[in-house]
């Protein structure tokens, strides 16, 4: 039974890796599809919210 458990474990790990890889690839394609105009704005918005005294404070 040990080799059966090892087989299911390795297939599960392979499934997890494939799933994560598919999600990452789809997110990369989605970012490329959205375009280079929206993504930097989102990054700057999150950056200004994270950093106190950032661009968000000076803009308001």
N, C-alpha and C positions, 0 to 999 in steps of 0.2 A: 504493500500500500504506500510505501514511502516514495517510490518513483512516480506513482500516480499523483500524489500530492505535489511533488516537485514539478510535474508536467503542468498541472493546473495553475500553480503559482507562477511559473515562467510565462505561460500564456496570458495570465492576468496582467503581469508586468508589461508584456508586449502590448497588450490592449491599452493599458494606461498610457504607455509611451506614444502609441499611435494616436490616441485621443488628444493628448496634450499637444502633439505635433500638428494635428489637424486644426485644433483651436488656434494655435499660434499662427499657422499659415493663413487661416481665414481672417484673423485679425490684421495681419500684415496686408492682405489683399484689400480688406475693408479700409484701412488707413490710406492705401494708395488710391482707392476709388474715391474716397471723400475729398482728397486733394491736399495740396500743400498750403492752402490758405486757411483751412479750418483747424488743422491739427496744431500749428504753432500757437494759435489763439487759445486753444484749450490748455496747452502746456503752460502758457504764460498766466492764464487765469488760475490754474492750480498752484503755480509757483508763487503768485502774488498772494494767494490765500494762505499758503503754508508759511511763507516768510513774513514776519511782522515788519512793518515799515517798508513793504515792497511796493510794486507798481500799483497795486489795488488801493493803497492808502493815499498815494500821491494823486491818483486819478480822480478820486472823489473829493 
